[in-house]
Amino acid sequence: MRGEAANRVTFVRWPAERDLREQCTVHRRPCLLVVEHGAPPPENVGLHEDWVRPPIAPEDLQARVRQLTARTFLRSRPVLDPAGILYFKESSVTLSVTQCEMLAPLVGRHGQTVYRIELRDILERSGASSSSNALDLHVMRLRRRLRVVGLAVRNVRGRGFVLEPT
């Protein structure tokens, strides 16, 4: 069962392949630990790993692999929850209502340009000043808040902004 699965999940015999598990942890690769007969399961299981004990039904194994892949994928893209918390990788930051409203299109189109006019419209709907200077001030404050989670709002000259990892 060792090696790469179709979904890029590495299967590791536990505890015999501790070194392979450590490599997966360092490189943040998804890892499914297959606990050997009679061995205790690992005490601490990280974000990018899960464990099973054989024998396991094929559909159960596929479900574990899908869940592990989804969990890892979600952490590679920013996620903005309705409570105003932005999650990215292992970090999170709380944002104001206006910051959330401005960030929503940037998160939704992560890595793509969001035009200035779209963000100015958001400011106008929220009742804040929507002047060019006001937008720049809001973006500056948003940049400060996002620094802690490893994200940056970059200028796309003459067009708008893009949300990217730092």
Secondary structure, 3 states (H helix, E strand, C coil): CCEECCCCCEEEEECCCHHHHHHHHHHCCCEEEEECCCCCCCCCCCCCEEEECCCCCHHHHHHHHHHHHHHHHHCCCCEECCCCEEEECCEEEECCHHHHHHHHHHHHCCCCCEEHHHHHHHHHHCCCCCCHHHHHHHHHHHHHHHHCCCEEEEEECCCEEEEEEC
